[in-house]
Amino acid sequence: MGLVKKTVRKGFECEYFRVVQVNCNADRNDAVATFALYKDKATRDEDATAVIDSYQTDLGADFNDKVLSSEIDTKDVVKKSAYEALMVKATAEDLKEEDKDEALAFFKDATDELTVVEK
């Protein structure tokens, strides 16, 4: 899924914009999207390098109202998923015998604030 609009960037004719990252700040209730620009969809589908890999823009109040402030607590779903992903990565990192990222492995046995740990 992407946006199509012809343009010339860095001397290349391009037309396919794809969202590659959305950064949501739950505390400020805002979000910024990063887009990559490709020659066309076929080039993108081939996993080619983007012509421009970092065009950012604030997504504005409409996005914030629909997504960040929705009745479905999207923020909590995203945060919970991020915490779970961190735990999985930390556990895998801790099992490494070489080139271990100790800062990442540190989180292997962390618990979320709602988990009660019996001692």
Secondary structure, 3 states (H helix, E strand, C coil): CCEEEEEEECCEEEEEEEEEEEEEECCCCEEEEEEEEECCHHHHHCCCCCCEEEEEEECHHHHHHHHHCCCCCHHHHHHHHHHHHHHHHHHHHHCCCCCCCHHHHHHHHCCCCCCCCCC
